[in-house]
């Protein structure tokens, strides 16, 4: 429910397609809302692509302007019932058609491809994150301005080992001269080149230890729990999937002391020290 004679934004129209087009946009108002009562509405505001004037419907409010001839009057009788305005040279936003992040020695090489690049394209910003959530700009790449709408770009992030020892995440932000922007999807590289990483929580543990295994590829996994002397206490077999895998290790029946948890995949083995406390 709105306040009388106060305009409210109710929608935005986005144009998509290629190549640049000449088109019409229209709005239709059903008289009496199709049922009863007054239902006149109008469209107001700049056209995003080139700043042309907006569309209006006739409104009893004298402050509301009527631009087009094909509009309803206050009684809904005048014109065809459709208000339209010509939009010329609709400029489409840049579209990312590809993005990769590949580790090369101690660097991350980023490549991306775009379409619909025009003189409106202002810059590309390379953003980096150590947790996949909080991103910061690390470099800016200027558009090629070579008259082509499709182009490819490369940027290198060097010295990864001094930045982080685990996984580093990247994305590209493209910004137009009018301030509009879009992002690529997120890609990542693993700095330590290991096929997996593993962690235990909590440690020390009282009853159950929560094991997290992050695999770069699908792999069979063998988990072995041993006491401080290397004696095997239990062995768990599981099929691990690429990405995060979780497994709960029951240690409630074990005595206090130090234990070793060995995680073995088809290519690597890692060991985690676990301290068992009171239940």
SERO-4910 file (N, C-alpha, C, O; in steps of 0.05 Angstrom, whole numbers):
BEGIN
 pado doro    nc1    nc2    nc3   cac1   cac2   cac3    cc1    cc2    cc3    oc1    oc2    oc3
  Unk    A     17    -24      0      0      0      0     18     25      0     35     27     17
  Unk    A     14     43    -19     30     67    -21     14     92    -14    -10     91    -10
  Unk    A     29    114    -12     17    140     -6      8    153    -32     23    152    -52
  Unk    A    -16    165    -32    -26    178    -56     -8    200    -67      5    214    -51
  Unk    A     -6    201    -93     10    221   -107     40    220   -101     54    240   -105
  Unk    A     49    197    -91     78    194    -87     88    171   -105     77    149   -104
  Unk    A    107    177   -123    117    157   -141    134    136   -127    150    143   -110
  Unk    A    131    110   -135    147     89   -125    159     73   -148    146     67   -168
  Unk    A    185     66   -146    197     49   -166    187     20   -162    188     10   -140
  Unk    A    178      8   -184    167    -19   -182    182    -39   -199    179    -63   -195
  Unk    A    198    -30   -218    213    -50   -234    235    -36   -250    235    -12   -254
  Unk    A    254    -52   -259    275    -44   -277    275    -62   -301    269    -86   -299
  Unk    A    281    -51   -325    281    -67   -349    310    -69   -359    323    -48   -363
  Unk    A    320    -93   -364    347    -97   -374    346   -109   -401    331   -128   -406
  Unk    A    362    -97   -420    362   -107   -448    387   -124   -452    409   -116   -445
  Unk    A    382   -147   -464    404   -165   -469    403   -174   -498    381   -178   -509
  Unk    A    425   -179   -511    426   -188   -538    450   -176   -552    464   -159   -542
  Unk    A    455   -186   -576    479   -178   -591    473   -183   -621    463   -204   -627
  Unk    A    479   -165   -639    494   -140   -635    477   -117   -625    455   -121   -616
  Unk    A    487    -92   -626    472    -69   -618    446    -67   -634    446    -72   -658
  Unk    A    425    -60   -620    398    -61   -633    384    -34   -631    391    -17   -614
  Unk    A    364    -31   -648    345     -9   -645    319    -23   -637    309    -40   -652
  Unk    A    307    -15   -615    284    -30   -605    264    -11   -592    268     13   -589
  Unk    A    241    -22   -585    220     -8   -571    214    -22   -545    216    -47   -544
  Unk    A    207     -7   -525    198    -18   -500    171     -7   -493    167     17   -497
  Unk    A    154    -23   -482    127    -13   -476    116    -24   -450    125    -46   -441
  Unk    A     98    -10   -438     84    -18   -414     54    -17   -419     45      1   -433
  Unk    A     39    -35   -408     10    -35   -412     -3    -35   -384      4    -50   -366
  Unk    A    -24    -18   -381    -38    -16   -356    -67    -26   -360    -81    -16   -378
  Unk    A    -76    -45   -344   -103    -54   -345   -121    -35   -331   -116    -28   -308
  Unk    A   -142    -26   -344   -161     -7   -332   -175    -19   -308   -183    -42   -309
  Unk    A   -176     -4   -287   -188    -13   -262   -175    -39   -251   -188    -54   -236
  Unk    A   -150    -42   -258   -136    -66   -249   -148    -92   -258   -141   -113   -247
  Unk    A   -166    -90   -278   -180   -114   -287   -203   -121   -269   -219   -138   -276
  Unk    A   -206   -107   -247   -228   -113   -229   -243    -87   -221   -265    -82   -232
  Unk    A   -231    -71   -204   -244    -46   -196   -223    -27   -186   -200    -34   -182
  Unk    A   -231     -1   -182   -213     18   -171   -195     30   -193   -194     19   -215
  Unk    A   -180     51   -186   -162     64   -205   -136     49   -206   -125     41   -185
  Unk    A   -125     44   -230   -100     29   -232    -80     42   -251    -63     28   -262
  Unk    A    -82     68   -254    -64     81   -273    -35     80   -261    -31     84   -237
  Unk    A    -16     76   -278     12     77   -270     29     89   -292     19     91   -315
  Unk    A     53     97   -286     71    108   -306     99     99   -301    106     89   -279
  Unk    A    116    102   -321    144     95   -319    161    120   -321    156    137   -338
  Unk    A    180    123   -303    196    147   -301    226    140   -297    231    119   -284
  Unk    A    244    155   -308    272    151   -302    288    148   -328    277    144   -349
  Unk    A    315    151   -326    332    150   -350    335    122   -360    334    102   -345
  Unk    A    337    120   -387    344     94   -399    373     88   -393    390    105   -398
  Unk    A    379     64   -382    406     58   -372    427     60   -394    449     69   -389
  Unk    A    420     51   -419    440     48   -439    451     74   -450    475     76   -455
  Unk    A    434     95   -452    444    120   -464    432    145   -451    437    167   -462
  Unk    A    417    143   -429    408    167   -415    385    181   -428    379    204   -421
  Unk    A    370    168   -447    347    181   -458    325    183   -438    326    171   -417
  Unk    A    304    200   -444    282    203   -426    266    178   -422    269    159   -438
  Unk    A    250    176   -400    236    152   -394    208    152   -405    201    170   -421
  Unk    A    192    132   -398    164    129   -407    146    139   -385    152    136   -361
  Unk    A    123    150   -393    104    160   -374     76    151   -381     69    149   -405
  Unk    A     59    146   -362     31    144   -366     17    168   -355     26    180   -335
  Unk    A     -5    177   -368    -20    199   -358    -30    193   -330    -39    171   -324
  Unk    A    -28    213   -312    -36    209   -284    -51    234   -275    -44    256   -283
  Unk    A    -71    230   -259    -86    254   -249    -69    274   -234    -76    297   -233
  Unk    A    -46    265   -224    -28    284   -210    -17    303   -230     -3    294   -248
  Unk    A    -21    330   -227    -10    349   -246     20    350   -247     31    361   -266
  Unk    A     34    339   -227     63    339   -227     74    317   -245     98    317   -251
  Unk    A     57    299   -254     67    277   -271     65    285   -300     44    294   -310
  Unk    A     87    283   -314     89    291   -342     81    269   -361     86    246   -356
  Unk    A     68    277   -384     62    257   -405     79    263   -429     78    285   -440
  Unk    A     94    243   -438    113    247   -460    101    236   -486    101    249   -507
  Unk    A     91    211   -485     82    197   -509     53    201   -515     36    205   -497
  Unk    A     46    200   -540     18    204   -548      1    180   -543    -23    182   -537
  Unk    A     12    156   -544     -4    132   -540     -5    124   -511      8    106   -502
  Unk    A    -21    139   -496    -24    134   -467    -53    136   -460    -70    147   -475
  Unk    A    -60    125   -437    -86    128   -426    -90    155   -414    -71    167   -404
  Unk    A   -114    165   -415   -120    189   -400   -130    181   -373   -129    157   -366
  Unk    A   -140    200   -357   -148    194   -329   -171    174   -329   -175    161   -308
  Unk    A   -186    172   -351   -209    154   -352   -202    128   -367   -218    110   -370
  Unk    A   -177    127   -376   -168    103   -390   -180    100   -418   -184     78   -427
  Unk    A   -186    122   -432   -199    121   -457   -182    131   -480   -187    123   -503
  Unk    A   -161    146   -476   -147    159   -497   -124    141   -507   -110    129   -491
  Unk    A   -120    140   -533    -97    125   -545   -102     95   -546   -124     86   -542
  Unk    A    -80     81   -552    -82     52   -556    -78     36   -531    -83     12   -530
  Unk    A    -69     49   -510    -64     34   -485    -36     25   -482    -29     12   -462
  Unk    A    -18     31   -501     10     24   -499     27     48   -503     24     63   -522
  Unk    A     46     53   -484     64     75   -486     91     64   -494    101     45   -481
  Unk    A    104     75   -515    129     65   -524    148     87   -530    140    110   -537
  Unk    A    174     82   -529    195    101   -536    217     87   -550    224     64   -544
  Unk    A    228     99   -571    250     87   -587    276     88   -572    284    109   -562
  Unk    A    290     65   -571    316     64   -558    336     57   -580    334     36   -593
  Unk    A    355     75   -585    375     71   -606    402     63   -594    410     73   -573
  Unk    A    417     46   -608    444     39   -601    446     30   -572    461     41   -556
  Unk    A    431      9   -565    432     -2   -538    460    -14   -533    469    -31   -548
  Unk    A    474     -4   -513    501    -14   -507    499    -37   -487    489    -34   -465
  Unk    A    509    -60   -495    507    -84   -478    531    -85   -459    553    -76   -466
  Unk    A    528    -96   -435    551    -99   -417    571   -120   -426    563   -138   -442
  Unk    A    595   -117   -418    616   -137   -424    607   -164   -413    596   -166   -391
  Unk    A    612   -185   -429    606   -212   -420    631   -229   -419    646   -230   -438
  Unk    A    636   -241   -395    659   -259   -392    652   -286   -405    632   -298   -398
  Unk    A    669   -295   -423    664   -321   -436    683   -343   -426    680   -366   -433
  Unk    A    703   -335   -409    721   -355   -398    739   -342   -377    746   -319   -379
  Unk    A    747   -358   -357    765   -349   -337    779   -373   -324    766   -392   -315
  Unk    A    806   -372   -324    822   -394   -312    843   -382   -293    853   -360   -298
  Unk    A    851   -398   -273    873   -391   -255    891   -416   -253    882   -437   -243
  Unk    A    915   -414   -262    933   -437   -263    959   -430   -249    971   -409   -254
  Unk    A    968   -449   -231    994   -445   -217   1017   -452   -235   1018   -474   -247
  Unk    A   1036   -434   -237   1060   -438   -253   1084   -431   -236   1090   -407   -231
  Unk    A   1098   -452   -226   1120   -448   -206   1109   -434   -182   1091   -444   -168
  Unk    A   1118   -409   -176   1110   -395   -153   1091   -372   -160   1089   -352   -145
  Unk    A   1077   -374   -182   1059   -354   -192   1032   -365   -200   1030   -389   -205
  Unk    A   1012   -348   -199    986   -355   -210    981   -340   -235    983   -315   -236
  Unk    A    976   -354   -257    971   -341   -283    941   -341   -288    929   -362   -290
  Unk    A    930   -317   -291    902   -314   -295    896   -306   -324    908   -288   -335
  Unk    A    877   -320   -336    869   -314   -364    839   -311   -365    824   -327   -353
  Unk    A    829   -290   -379    801   -287   -382    795   -277   -410    811   -263   -422
  Unk    A    771   -284   -420    762   -276   -447    735   -262   -444    718   -269   -427
  Unk    A    731   -241   -461    706   -225   -459    694   -221   -487    708   -224   -508
  Unk    A    668   -215   -487    654   -205   -510    640   -179   -503    638   -172   -480
  Unk    A    630   -165   -524    615   -140   -521    632   -118   -509    621    -99   -498
  Unk    A    658   -119   -513    675    -97   -503    672    -73   -522    673    -76   -546
  Unk    A    668    -49   -510    664    -25   -525    681     -2   -513    697     -7   -494
  Unk    A    677     22   -523    691     45   -512    682     52   -484    695     67   -470
  Unk    A    659     40   -476    648     45   -449    664     29   -428    663     35   -405
  Unk    A    678      8   -437    693     -9   -418    716      7   -406    733     17   -421
  Unk    A    717      8   -380    738     25   -367    762      9   -358    785     18   -362
  Unk    A    758    -13   -344    781    -28   -332    772    -56   -323    749    -62   -319
  Unk    A    793    -72   -318    790    -98   -306    807    -98   -280    830    -90   -281
  Unk    A    795   -107   -258    810   -108   -233    813   -137   -224    793   -152   -222
  Unk    A    838   -145   -218    844   -172   -208    841   -171   -177    854   -155   -164
  Unk    A    824   -189   -167    819   -190   -138    828   -217   -127    825   -237   -139
  Unk    A    840   -216   -103    851   -240    -90    839   -243    -62    833   -224    -48
  Unk    A    835   -269    -54    825   -275    -27    839   -299    -16    847   -317    -31
  Unk    A    844   -299     10    856   -322     24    836   -341     36    843   -363     46
  Unk    A    810   -333     36    789   -350     47    766   -354     28    747   -368     36
  Unk    A    766   -343      4    745   -346    -15    721   -329     -9    701   -331    -23
  Unk    A    723   -311     11    701   -293     18    708   -264     16    695   -248      3
  Unk    A    730   -257     29    740   -229     30    760   -224      8    782   -235      9
  Unk    A    753   -208    -12    771   -203    -35    782   -175    -34    769   -156    -25
  Unk    A    807   -172    -43    820   -146    -45    832   -143    -73    843   -162    -85
  Unk    A    831   -119    -84    843   -113   -110    873   -114   -108    885   -102    -90
  Unk    A    886   -128   -127    915   -130   -127    928   -118   -152    952   -112   -152
  Unk    A    912   -114   -173    922   -102   -197    899    -93   -215    876   -102   -212
  Unk    A    906    -76   -234    886    -65   -254    896    -69   -282    920    -64   -287
  Unk    A    879    -79   -300    886    -83   -328    868    -65   -345    844    -66   -342
  Unk    A    880    -49   -362    865    -32   -380    854    -47   -404    867    -66   -413
  Unk    A    831    -39   -414    820    -52   -438    838    -47   -462    852    -27   -463
  Unk    A    838    -64   -482    856    -62   -504    848    -39   -524    865    -28   -537
  Unk    A    822    -33   -525    813    -11   -542    823    -14   -571    833      5   -583
  Unk    A    821    -39   -581    831    -45   -608    809    -46   -629    813    -55   -651
  Unk    A    785    -37   -621    762    -37   -640    748    -64   -641    728    -66   -655
  Unk    A    758    -84   -627    745   -110   -627    727   -113   -603    733   -102   -581
  Unk    A    705   -127   -606    687   -131   -584    694   -156   -567    686   -158   -544
  Unk    A    710   -174   -579    720   -198   -564    750   -196   -561    765   -192   -580
  Unk    A    759   -199   -536    787   -198   -530    795   -218   -508    777   -228   -494
  Unk    A    821   -222   -505    832   -240   -484    852   -225   -468    866   -207   -478
  Unk    A    854   -231   -442    873   -217   -424    887   -237   -406    877   -259   -401
  Unk    A    911   -229   -397    927   -246   -379    939   -228   -357    948   -206   -362
  Unk    A    939   -238   -332    952   -225   -310    965   -246   -293    955   -267   -289
  Unk    A    989   -239   -282   1004   -258   -265   1007   -247   -237   1015   -225   -233
  Unk    A   1001   -264   -217   1005   -258   -189   1029   -274   -179   1027   -298   -176
  Unk    A   1052   -260   -175   1077   -274   -169   1082   -276   -139   1069   -262   -123
  Unk    A   1101   -293   -131   1109   -296   -103   1088   -307    -85   1083   -297    -63
  Unk    A   1074   -328    -94   1052   -339    -79   1061   -350    -51   1046   -347    -32
  Unk    A   1084   -362    -50   1093   -374    -25   1096   -353     -3   1094   -360     21
  Unk    A   1101   -328    -10   1103   -307     10   1076   -295     18   1074   -280     37
  Unk    A   1056   -303      4   1029   -293      9   1013   -312     26   1000   -304     45
  Unk    A   1014   -338     20    997   -358     34   1009   -385     29   1022   -390      8
  Unk    A   1004   -404     47   1014   -431     43    993   -451     34    999   -474     28
  Unk    A    968   -442     33    946   -460     25    934   -453     -1    948   -451    -21
  Unk    A    907   -449     -2    892   -443    -26    889   -413    -28    882   -400     -9
  Unk    A    893   -402    -52    888   -374    -58    866   -372    -79    867   -387    -99
  Unk    A    848   -353    -75    824   -351    -92    826   -325   -108    837   -305    -99
  Unk    A    816   -326   -133    817   -302   -151    790   -298   -165    774   -317   -169
  Unk    A    785   -273   -172    762   -266   -189    770   -240   -204    787   -225   -195
  Unk    A    756   -234   -226    761   -210   -241    736   -193   -240    713   -202   -244
  Unk    A    740   -167   -235    718   -147   -235    721   -129   -259    741   -116   -262
  Unk    A    700   -128   -276    700   -110   -299    682    -86   -293    659    -90   -285
  Unk    A    693    -62   -296    678    -37   -290    676    -20   -315    695    -16   -329
  Unk    A    651     -9   -320    647      9   -342    652     38   -333    654     43   -309
  Unk    A    654     56   -352    658     84   -346    635     97   -331    638    118   -318
  Unk    A    611     85   -333    588     95   -319    585     83   -291    565     88   -277
  Unk    A    604     67   -283    604     55   -256    592     28   -254    594     15   -233
  Unk    A    579     18   -275    568     -9   -274    590    -30   -274    611    -25   -287
  Unk    A    586    -53   -261    608    -73   -260    596   -101   -258    573   -105   -250
  Unk    A    612   -120   -266    605   -149   -263    630   -164   -255    653   -154   -258
  Unk    A    626   -189   -244    648   -206   -235    649   -232   -251    628   -241   -261
  Unk    A    672   -244   -252    674   -271   -262    667   -290   -239    662   -281   -216
  Unk    A    666   -315   -244    664   -335   -223    691   -336   -208    711   -324   -218
  Unk    A    692   -350   -186    716   -351   -169    732   -376   -177    722   -398   -180
  Unk    A    759   -372   -181    777   -394   -187    799   -395   -165    802   -375   -151
  Unk    A    812   -417   -161    832   -420   -140    857   -435   -149    856   -450   -168
  Unk    A    879   -431   -135    904   -446   -139    913   -455   -111    909   -441    -91
  Unk    A    926   -478   -110    937   -489    -85    967   -484    -85    982   -493   -103
  Unk    A    977   -468    -66   1005   -460    -65   1024   -483    -59   1045   -485    -72
  Unk    A   1017   -500    -40   1035   -520    -31   1037   -545    -50   1053   -562    -46
  Unk    A   1020   -545    -70   1020   -566    -90   1013   -594    -80   1016   -614    -94
  Unk    A   1004   -596    -55    996   -622    -44    969   -630    -55    952   -614    -63
  Unk    A    965   -657    -56    940   -667    -67    917   -664    -47    893   -666    -54
  Unk    A    923   -660    -21    902   -656     -2    914   -642     23    938   -642     28
  Unk    A    896   -631     39    903   -621     66    883   -632     86    860   -639     78
  Unk    A    891   -635    111    874   -646    131    877   -631    158    899   -621    164
  Unk    A    856   -631    173    856   -617    200    837   -632    218    818   -645    210
  Unk    A    842   -629    245    826   -641    266    815   -620    284    830   -601    291
  Unk    A    790   -622    292    778   -604    312    759   -620    329    744   -636    318
  Unk    A    758   -617    355    778   -601    371    803   -618    376    803   -642    372
  Unk    A    823   -605    385    848   -618    392    862   -602    414    872   -580    409
  Unk    A    862   -611    440    855   -638    450    826   -645    446    808   -627    444
  Unk    A    821   -671    445    794   -681    441    785   -697    465    802   -710    478
  Unk    A    760   -696    472    749   -711    495    735   -736    486    740   -758    496
  Unk    A    717   -733    466    702   -757    457    705   -761    427    717   -781    419
  Unk    A    696   -743    410    697   -746    381    715   -725    369    713   -701    375
  Unk    A    732   -734    351    750   -716    336    738   -712    308    731   -732    294
  Unk    A    735   -687    299    723   -682    273    746   -677    252    760   -657    254
  Unk    A    748   -696    234    769   -695    214    758   -682    188    737   -690    178
  Unk    A    773   -662    177    766   -650    152    788   -655    132    811   -649    138
  Unk    A    781   -666    109    801   -671     88    792   -656     63    770   -659     53
  Unk    A    810   -640     52    805   -624     28    821   -636      5    846   -634      4
  Unk    A    808   -649    -14    821   -663    -35    820   -647    -61    800   -634    -67
  Unk    A    842   -648    -76    843   -635   -102    830   -652   -124    822   -642   -145
  Unk    A    828   -678   -119    816   -697   -138    802   -719   -122    809   -724    -99
  Unk    A    784   -734   -134    772   -757   -122    793   -777   -115    812   -782   -131
  Unk    A    791   -790    -92    812   -809    -84    802   -827    -62    786   -819    -45
  Unk    A    810   -852    -62    806   -870    -39    823   -860    -16    846   -852    -20
  Unk    A    812   -861      8    826   -850     32    826   -872     54    806   -884     59
  Unk    A    850   -875     65    852   -893     88    860   -877    112    880   -862    111
  Unk    A    845   -879    134    850   -864    159    858   -885    181    844   -903    187
  Unk    A    882   -881    192    892   -899    213    897   -884    238    912   -864    238
  Unk    A    886   -894    260    891   -882    287    910   -901    302    905   -924    305
  Unk    A    932   -889    311    953   -905    325    960   -892    352    957   -868    355
  Unk    A    969   -909    371    978   -897    396   1006   -886    393   1018   -887    372
  Unk    A   1017   -876    415   1043   -863    414   1066   -882    406   1087   -874    396
  Unk    A   1061   -908    411   1081   -928    403   1078   -939    375   1094   -956    366
  Unk    A   1058   -929    360   1054   -937    333   1035   -960    330   1031   -970    307
  Unk    A   1024   -970    352   1005   -992    351    979   -983    339    967   -963    347
  Unk    A    969   -998    319    944   -991    306    920   -995    324    917  -1017    335
  Unk    A    903   -975    326    878   -977    343    854   -981    326    837   -998    332
  Unk    A    851   -966    304    829   -970    285    837   -959    258    854   -942    256
  Unk    A    824   -971    237    829   -963    210    802   -958    196    783   -974    199
  Unk    A    800   -936    182    775   -928    168    781   -925    138    800   -911    131
  Unk    A    765   -938    121    767   -935     93    743   -918     83    721   -922     91
  Unk    A    749   -899     65    727   -883     54    735   -874     25    758   -872     19
  Unk    A    715   -868      9    719   -857    -17    716   -827    -15    694   -816    -10
  Unk    A    739   -813    -19    738   -784    -17    731   -771    -44    739   -781    -65
  Unk    A    717   -749    -43    709   -734    -67    725   -708    -68    733   -697    -47
  Unk    A    729   -698    -91    743   -672    -95    729   -650    -79    705   -647    -81
  Unk    A    744   -636    -62    733   -616    -45    734   -624    -16    751   -640     -8
  Unk    A    715   -614      0    715   -618     29    701   -645     36    679   -650     27
  Unk    A    716   -661     52    705   -686     62    707   -686     92    728   -678    103
  Unk    A    687   -695    107    687   -694    136    682   -723    147    666   -738    136
  Unk    A    697   -729    169    694   -755    181    697   -752    211    716   -739    221
  Unk    A    679   -764    226    680   -763    256    695   -788    266    688   -811    259
  Unk    A    715   -783    283    732   -805    295    724   -808    324    729   -790    340
  Unk    A    713   -831    331    705   -836    359    729   -844    376    741   -865    371
  Unk    A    736   -827    396    758   -832    414    749   -834    443    766   -832    461
  Unk    A    723   -837    447    712   -836    474    722   -858    492    724   -855    516
  Unk    A    728   -882    480    737   -905    496    767   -907    500    776   -926    511
  Unk    A    782   -887    492    811   -888    494    821   -874    519    809   -855    529
  Unk    A    845   -882    528    857   -870    551    869   -843    544    874   -837    520
  Unk    A    874   -827    565    887   -801    560    915   -806    549    928   -826    555
  Unk    A    924   -787    532    951   -789    521    952   -779    493    934   -766    483
  Unk    A    975   -784    480    980   -775    453    975   -797    432    981   -820    437
  Unk    A    963   -790    410    957   -808    388    965   -797    362    969   -772    359
  Unk    A    968   -814    342    976   -806    315    953   -814    296    945   -837    295
  Unk    A    944   -795    279    924   -800    259    938   -797    231    946   -776    224
  Unk    A    939   -820    216    951   -819    190    929   -820    169    911   -837    169
  Unk    A    930   -801    150    911   -800    128    927   -806    102    946   -791     95
  Unk    A    919   -827     88    933   -836     64    914   -835     40    893   -847     41
  Unk    A    922   -821     19    908   -822     -7    924   -838    -27    944   -851    -19
  Unk    A    916   -839    -51    930   -854    -71    958   -843    -78    974   -856    -91
  Unk    A    963   -817    -70    988   -805    -77   1004   -794    -53   1029   -792    -55
  Unk    A    991   -789    -30   1005   -776     -8    995   -787     19    974   -798     21
  Unk    A   1012   -782     39   1005   -788     67   1012   -765     85   1033   -753     82
  Unk    A    995   -759    104   1001   -738    123    993   -749    151    976   -766    154
  Unk    A   1007   -738    172   1002   -747    199    995   -724    217   1007   -702    215
  Unk    A    975   -728    234    966   -707    253    969   -718    281    960   -740    287
  Unk    A    981   -702    299    983   -709    327    957   -701    341    948   -679    339
  Unk    A    946   -720    357    921   -715    372    926   -720    401    939   -740    409
  Unk    A    917   -702    418    918   -705    447    891   -713    457    871   -699    453
  Unk    A    889   -736    471    864   -745    483    862   -737    512    880   -744    528
  Unk    A    841   -722    518    837   -714    546    816   -731    559    808   -752    549
  Unk    A    805   -721    582    785   -736    597    758   -734    582    753   -715    568
  Unk    A    742   -756    584    715   -756    572    697   -736    586    674   -733    578
***
